[in-house]
Amino acid sequence: MRFSFLHIVAALTASMSVSACVHFESFCIHDDECCPGLYCGSSPHVILHHCLKLTA
């Protein structure tokens, strides 16, 4: 039985869970991607942004 590359990609994509927001310490680009109570920022010495907790 042979599967094409596209069939495998389609099956993997269909099996992934979908979330409406990006969770704590996950990579992001904009603040509106992060879950409530989080913002998209970077820690010192980190190039990539990720969702961080808002502080009061």
Biotite code that builds the C-alpha atoms (Angstrom):
import biotite.structure as struc

atoms = struc.array([
    struc.Atom([0.000, 0.000, 0.000], chain_id="A", res_id=1, res_name="MET", atom_name="CA", element="C"),
    struc.Atom([1.516, 3.300, -1.043], chain_id="A", res_id=2, res_name="ARG", atom_name="CA", element="C"),
    struc.Atom([0.820, 6.737, 0.384], chain_id="A", res_id=3, res_name="PHE", atom_name="CA", element="C"),
    struc.Atom([1.843, 9.916, -1.338], chain_id="A", res_id=4, res_name="SER", atom_name="CA", element="C"),
    struc.Atom([3.555, 12.676, 0.569], chain_id="A", res_id=5, res_name="PHE", atom_name="CA", element="C"),
    struc.Atom([0.430, 14.852, 0.260], chain_id="A", res_id=6, res_name="LEU", atom_name="CA", element="C"),
    struc.Atom([-1.769, 12.135, 1.786], chain_id="A", res_id=7, res_name="HIS", atom_name="CA", element="C"),
    struc.Atom([0.555, 11.898, 4.782], chain_id="A", res_id=8, res_name="ILE", atom_name="CA", element="C"),
    struc.Atom([0.633, 15.687, 5.239], chain_id="A", res_id=9, res_name="VAL", atom_name="CA", element="C"),
    struc.Atom([-3.164, 15.880, 4.981], chain_id="A", res_id=10, res_name="ALA", atom_name="CA", element="C"),
    struc.Atom([-3.602, 13.125, 7.568], chain_id="A", res_id=11, res_name="ALA", atom_name="CA", element="C"),
    struc.Atom([-1.188, 14.773, 10.005], chain_id="A", res_id=12, res_name="LEU", atom_name="CA", element="C"),
    struc.Atom([-2.801, 18.183, 9.541], chain_id="A", res_id=13, res_name="THR", atom_name="CA", element="C"),
    struc.Atom([-6.273, 16.774, 10.158], chain_id="A", res_id=14, res_name="ALA", atom_name="CA", element="C"),
    struc.Atom([-5.119, 15.060, 13.355], chain_id="A", res_id=15, res_name="SER", atom_name="CA", element="C"),
    struc.Atom([-3.589, 18.186, 14.935], chain_id="A", res_id=16, res_name="MET", atom_name="CA", element="C"),
    struc.Atom([-5.588, 19.956, 17.602], chain_id="A", res_id=17, res_name="SER", atom_name="CA", element="C"),
    struc.Atom([-6.573, 23.548, 16.907], chain_id="A", res_id=18, res_name="VAL", atom_name="CA", element="C"),
    struc.Atom([-6.405, 26.212, 19.579], chain_id="A", res_id=19, res_name="SER", atom_name="CA", element="C"),
    struc.Atom([-7.876, 29.688, 19.387], chain_id="A", res_id=20, res_name="ALA", atom_name="CA", element="C"),
    struc.Atom([-4.920, 31.236, 21.225], chain_id="A", res_id=21, res_name="CYS", atom_name="CA", element="C"),
    struc.Atom([-1.215, 30.683, 21.849], chain_id="A", res_id=22, res_name="VAL", atom_name="CA", element="C"),
    struc.Atom([-0.403, 29.382, 25.326], chain_id="A", res_id=23, res_name="HIS", atom_name="CA", element="C"),
    struc.Atom([2.253, 30.490, 27.861], chain_id="A", res_id=24, res_name="PHE", atom_name="CA", element="C"),
    struc.Atom([5.839, 30.241, 26.569], chain_id="A", res_id=25, res_name="GLU", atom_name="CA", element="C"),
    struc.Atom([4.702, 29.251, 23.054], chain_id="A", res_id=26, res_name="SER", atom_name="CA", element="C"),
    struc.Atom([6.041, 31.160, 20.048], chain_id="A", res_id=27, res_name="PHE", atom_name="CA", element="C"),
    struc.Atom([4.058, 34.164, 18.774], chain_id="A", res_id=28, res_name="CYS", atom_name="CA", element="C"),
    struc.Atom([4.303, 37.183, 16.484], chain_id="A", res_id=29, res_name="ILE", atom_name="CA", element="C"),
    struc.Atom([1.589, 39.555, 17.782], chain_id="A", res_id=30, res_name="HIS", atom_name="CA", element="C"),
    struc.Atom([-0.061, 40.147, 21.185], chain_id="A", res_id=31, res_name="ASP", atom_name="CA", element="C"),
    struc.Atom([-3.512, 39.217, 19.848], chain_id="A", res_id=32, res_name="ASP", atom_name="CA", element="C"),
    struc.Atom([-2.310, 35.643, 19.216], chain_id="A", res_id=33, res_name="GLU", atom_name="CA", element="C"),
    struc.Atom([-1.684, 34.996, 22.934], chain_id="A", res_id=34, res_name="CYS", atom_name="CA", element="C"),
    struc.Atom([-4.324, 33.669, 25.338], chain_id="A", res_id=35, res_name="CYS", atom_name="CA", element="C"),
    struc.Atom([-5.950, 36.114, 27.793], chain_id="A", res_id=36, res_name="PRO", atom_name="CA", element="C"),
    struc.Atom([-3.530, 37.349, 30.466], chain_id="A", res_id=37, res_name="GLY", atom_name="CA", element="C"),
    struc.Atom([-0.527, 36.914, 28.160], chain_id="A", res_id=38, res_name="LEU", atom_name="CA", element="C"),
    struc.Atom([1.380, 39.169, 25.782], chain_id="A", res_id=39, res_name="TYR", atom_name="CA", element="C"),
    struc.Atom([3.837, 38.475, 22.971], chain_id="A", res_id=40, res_name="CYS", atom_name="CA", element="C"),
    struc.Atom([7.319, 39.478, 24.089], chain_id="A", res_id=41, res_name="GLY", atom_name="CA", element="C"),
    struc.Atom([10.855, 38.251, 24.515], chain_id="A", res_id=42, res_name="SER", atom_name="CA", element="C"),
    struc.Atom([13.108, 37.532, 27.450], chain_id="A", res_id=43, res_name="SER", atom_name="CA", element="C"),
    struc.Atom([16.612, 39.018, 27.604], chain_id="A", res_id=44, res_name="PRO", atom_name="CA", element="C"),
    struc.Atom([19.025, 37.370, 25.139], chain_id="A", res_id=45, res_name="HIS", atom_name="CA", element="C"),
    struc.Atom([16.127, 35.707, 23.261], chain_id="A", res_id=46, res_name="VAL", atom_name="CA", element="C"),
    struc.Atom([15.519, 36.586, 19.605], chain_id="A", res_id=47, res_name="ILE", atom_name="CA", element="C"),
    struc.Atom([12.194, 34.791, 19.094], chain_id="A", res_id=48, res_name="LEU", atom_name="CA", element="C"),
    struc.Atom([9.048, 36.102, 20.773], chain_id="A", res_id=49, res_name="HIS", atom_name="CA", element="C"),
    struc.Atom([6.806, 33.946, 22.933], chain_id="A", res_id=50, res_name="HIS", atom_name="CA", element="C"),
    struc.Atom([3.702, 34.478, 25.077], chain_id="A", res_id=51, res_name="CYS", atom_name="CA", element="C"),
    struc.Atom([4.538, 35.764, 28.550], chain_id="A", res_id=52, res_name="LEU", atom_name="CA", element="C"),
    struc.Atom([2.351, 36.503, 31.581], chain_id="A", res_id=53, res_name="LYS", atom_name="CA", element="C"),
    struc.Atom([1.155, 40.060, 32.095], chain_id="A", res_id=54, res_name="LEU", atom_name="CA", element="C"),
    struc.Atom([2.377, 41.625, 35.333], chain_id="A", res_id=55, res_name="THR", atom_name="CA", element="C"),
    struc.Atom([0.418, 44.170, 37.330], chain_id="A", res_id=56, res_name="ALA", atom_name="CA", element="C"),
])
